[in-house]
Amino acid sequence: MLTIVLIDDDPISTFVTEKLISRNVKEPCQFYKYQSARAALQEIYSIKPNYLFLDLNMPEMTGWDFLDCFNSEKNEAQIYILSSSVDERDINKASGYSVVKDYLSKPLIKKYIKSIFN
């Protein structure tokens, strides 16, 4: 079973992402959803997700803050930034994080899902 963590302060975006993944990935998936990056960071190491989808613009703790605190030695999750920002500076900044596999724009589409999960 695949374990997937979705970190996004927008519950509608999280709902859409979960449904798209569920419908397009053959393997059974267990989802953990967080509206707070801080809360996710506290539980992430015990969950041990295979995949993590991270929004950047969130109150309290941004996706960037999460990445700065995340210890990749304790977790081997494939991290994908899923953001509505198409700012070139964000895309370039994301490429500076070795743990970030890709920068994807919202909403997640089938083409992205197929390339991530195949």
C-alpha positions in Angstrom: 0.0 0.0 0.0 1.2 3.5 -0.9 1.3 6.0 1.9 0.7 9.6 0.6 0.8 12.8 2.6 -0.9 15.9 1.3 0.0 19.2 3.0 -2.2 22.1 1.9 -4.2 24.7 3.8 -6.9 24.5 1.1 -9.2 21.5 1.8 -10.8 21.7 -1.7 -7.4 21.4 -3.3 -6.5 18.5 -1.0 -9.8 16.8 -1.9 -9.3 17.1 -5.6 -5.7 15.8 -5.4 -6.7 12.8 -3.3 -9.6 11.9 -5.7 -7.3 12.2 -8.8 -4.6 10.1 -7.3 -7.1 7.4 -6.1 -8.7 7.1 -9.5 -5.5 7.0 -11.5 -3.2 4.9 -9.4 -3.8 1.1 -9.5 -2.1 0.4 -6.1 -4.2 1.0 -2.9 -3.3 4.3 -1.2 -3.5 5.5 2.3 -3.8 9.3 2.6 -2.8 11.6 5.4 -4.0 15.2 5.0 -2.7 18.2 6.8 -3.8 21.8 6.6 -0.8 22.8 8.7 2.8 22.1 7.7 3.9 22.3 11.3 1.4 19.5 12.3 2.6 17.4 9.4 6.3 17.9 10.4 5.5 16.5 13.9 4.0 13.3 12.5 5.9 12.8 9.2 8.6 10.5 10.5 6.2 8.0 12.1 4.0 7.9 9.0 7.0 7.2 6.6 5.2 8.2 3.4 6.2 7.1 0.0 5.0 10.4 -1.5 4.5 13.9 -0.2 2.7 16.7 -2.0 3.4 20.1 -0.5 1.8 23.5 -1.0 4.1 26.5 -0.6 1.8 29.4 0.5 0.3 28.5 3.9 -0.1 30.5 7.1 2.0 29.8 10.2 4.6 27.6 8.4 5.2 27.8 4.6 6.2 24.9 2.4 9.7 26.5 2.3 9.8 26.4 6.1 8.7 22.8 6.0 11.5 21.9 3.6 14.1 23.7 5.7 13.1 21.7 8.8 12.5 18.3 7.0 15.2 15.7 7.7 15.6 13.6 4.6 17.8 11.1 6.4 14.8 10.1 8.6 12.4 9.8 5.7 12.7 8.7 2.1 9.5 10.3 0.8 9.4 11.6 -2.8 8.5 15.2 -2.3 6.5 17.1 -5.0 5.7 20.8 -4.6 2.1 21.3 -5.7 1.6 25.0 -6.0 -0.6 27.6 -7.7 2.4 29.8 -8.0 4.0 29.9 -11.5 6.6 32.4 -10.3 10.0 31.5 -11.9 11.7 32.3 -8.6 9.7 29.7 -6.8 10.5 27.1 -9.4 14.2 27.9 -9.3 14.2 27.9 -5.5 12.5 24.5 -5.5 15.3 23.0 -7.7 17.8 24.0 -4.9 16.2 21.4 -2.6 17.7 17.9 -3.3 14.6 16.3 -1.7 12.2 17.9 -4.1 11.5 15.6 -7.1 9.5 18.1 -9.1 7.5 21.4 -9.0 4.0 20.9 -10.3 1.3 23.5 -10.8 -2.2 23.1 -9.4 -4.4 21.4 -10.1 -2.7 18.0 -10.4 -3.4 16.4 -13.8 -3.4 12.8 -15.0 -0.2 13.3 -17.0 1.7 14.2 -13.8 0.1 11.4 -11.9 1.2 8.8 -14.5 4.8 10.1 -14.5 5.0 10.1 -10.7 3.5 6.7 -10.0 4.8 4.7 -12.9 
